[in-house]
Amino acid sequence: MKQKKILPYVLIFPTFLFVSVFTVWPTLLSLSKSFFKQRLNIAKYREPVFNGLQNYSDLFHDHEFINVLYNTLIYVLGTVPLTILAAFLLAQLLNNKFKGIGYFRLAFFHPSILPMVSAATIWMFFLTPDYGLFNTSLSFLGYTGPQNWTANPNLALFAVMIIAFWKNAGYYMIFYLAGLQNLPSSIYEAAKLDGAGYFRTTFSITLPLLKRSTLFISTIAFISAFQTIDHIFVLTKGGPSGKSTVLLYYLWQTRFENLDVGKASAVTIILIVTLLAFTMSNIMLSEKKEVPRG
Amino acid sequence: MVKKHLKQTVLFLVILVFALIWIAPVVWSFVAATRPLSDPMGRGDVWFGHSLSLGSYVKAFSLAPFGRYYLNTFILVTMVLGVQLITVTLAAFAFTYYDFKGKKFLFTFILLQMMIPTTALLVPNFSTIRTLKIYDTILAIGIPYFGSAFGVFLLRQAFLSIPRSLVDAGIIDGCAWWQLIRHIYIPSSIPTFTAFAISSISWHWNEFLWPLIITKSDASRPLTAGLVRFTQLGEMGAQWSLLSAATMLVIFPLLIAFLIFQRKFIQGFLHSGLK
């Protein structure tokens, strides 16, 4: 009997241990280190010195960091909703019964299998000025603007956003496709008899019925937007002059280029709080929406 | 009827155009990788060169230890998945089968890992890895993922849907707890295990930033981090066939596996979400 009582704890222990050491402990460690000044490249500050909320205060008074927050906001709000919208439209288009529809789905889905870093090297080549296929096609369509996308201060962030869009739209699409295929066709037939057009059907039937898919997709999309910087790393290095630096990239720079441990810990906490805020509001939103139905 | 036919054709063309746009980057990179090194893609070139060549692949192999990278990636994904399958199965079983004090607390505690992504913790985890003295090892890349809240969550769902009568039959037959896991819980949840395995493998195959930070030598670097070596070539220009070949070497195995097990992959990704 005694053995039975401790058995469940023993079974859970490995998972508990790894979550403690690599999730909970580092969160607490960052929190405590964020109250200290510690810079590994300055002899005077190699050992941590307590400085209260100075790191946070410095960050929010730093023009550069405000810019990083601004870029992050643009990046997240610019990619997530548009990618989800594209995924939804693609799913609708591909929920048809064409011959070879499987190949089309594959065409949109294949980027999600690729590592982001190789998606980035593929696009590095695709975006080459002068003869890159991207610019060649654009000038064929009459585009005469600047061509060096990743090195242009006004275009760099936009360029990495395009890649995220390209990579994720097909991934989110399969969740919508699965959702669409579960919807009863009788509703659509009824709507058709009532003379409802495409927009009416989409807004009054499809979208409300796929609300759960949308909430799920937006949760994973937001989290992935905050934690994927591989393409920025390869293509723009956050530049030019910080124009494509987002929160996680800034975190990497602060810790591994500037060796500023205190500040990096504060940025870690800010990143975690931001992520938690997004996840929590999504969960709350989904539960609120579920209540009237149940 | 004609109108309907026309609508279908237009729709088909729209999809076709978008599909071509979508595959263009990968196809173009693939094409560039086949050009001979003496005839690299340059201004005005958009398609295959005069002849097909594996020269870029050969050169990519000579510039970086791809064999080693493949092996490292393989060791990494198998190690992570292997450990995860054990930790996750045991925890999910405990949460399903037993009632004990603090069950709810422990479950919530573990779920924290889903809310605070490990990527965000790269700074403190870096110092933990240093403290553990395993910097620059494959173990260091994988160890933060040895416990998986996502896996526990997913498997618990699957375990909960196993009919009670089946478990009771096992108990009557005198199964000990590990026999229940082996003969009832695992066989009844194979699709969930497959789904989890696929998402774990593709996640760790693709991960880049953490391996890059936590390793410095080729002896422990996986494919994704190894690819960085080639990105400067692209910046210097005119090495596109080489960069493309290196990229293809990184993406081929997973892409081919995907093409073969397409249905399983997609099921796996879906499974990891909607249930």
Interface residues (C-beta under 8 A of the other chain):
Chain A: K5 L7 P8 Y9 L11 I12 P14 T15 F16 L17 F18 V19 V21 F22 T23 V24 W25 P26 T27 L29 S30 K33 L90 L93 L94 N96 F98 Y103 F104 L106 A107 F108 F109 H110 P111 S112 I113 L114 P115 M116 V117 S118 A119 T121 I122 W123 M124 F125 F126 T128 D130 Y131 L133 T136 W166 G170 Y171 I174 F175 A178 G179 R212 S213 F216 I220 I223 F226 Q227 I229 D230 F233 V234 L248 L251 W252 R255 F256 V261 A264 S265 T268 L271 I272 L275 L276 T279
Chain B: Q8 L11 F12 V14 I15 L16 F18 A19 L20 W22 I23 A24 P25 V26 W28 S29 A32 M41 G42 R43 G44 D45 V46 I86 T87 V88 L90 A91 F93 A94 F95 Y97 Y98 F100 K103 L106 F109 I110 L112 Q113 M115 I116 P117 T118 T119 A120 L121 L122 V123 P124 N125 F126 S127 T128 I143 P144 Y145 F146 G147 S148 A149 V152 W177 S202 W205 N206 E207 F208 L209 I213 L223 T224 L227 V228 F230 T231 G234 W240 L243 S244 A246 T247 V250 I251 L254 L255 F258 Q262 F265 I266 F269 L270 G273 L274
